Structure formats: structure tokens, C-alpha cells
Amino acid sequence: MDSILNRNKEYGGGRPMKDKEFDAVRMMREIRDELSRRYNEDPSAERRGLQEIRKKYGIKDGVYLIPFPGFQI
């Protein structure tokens, strides 16, 4: 068991979560909670946000598939 703990320490493991410089899980939870709060306050905000993204990236409304070589409908 001791060798496992030492190995984890060698690769950056073995330290408490709060000491991490960057915690991706915490960041994703914060983003999810903020979006949830925003969309619960204003249900049409989600649709407006998606429309802005479609406009920014030139995605036509109702297009859900990304074609790739050899793709057939």
C-alpha cells in the first residue's frame, strides 16, 4: 500500500483536492450552476443563447449532424 501512495505522490497525486491549482470538476459545476440559475430565472435565455451561438458559428437552425467524409443520409 505504501508503494501505491508513493507512486501517486510522484505523479502529482496524494494531495488534497483543495490544494490543486486548477480543478476542472469544480469549474464545470460552477458553470452548470450558473447556467441553471440563469435559465430558471429566464426560460427564453437558453434559446437566445443557442441562437447567438448558431449565428456566431454559421450553424443553420435545425442542423444537428456534422457531415464527415463518407457520411451518407
Protein Blocks (a to p, Z undefined) as FASTA:
>chain_A
ZZmmmmmmmnopaiafklpfbdfklmmmmmmmmmmmmmmmmmmlmmmmmmmmmmmnopae
hiabdcdehiaZZ
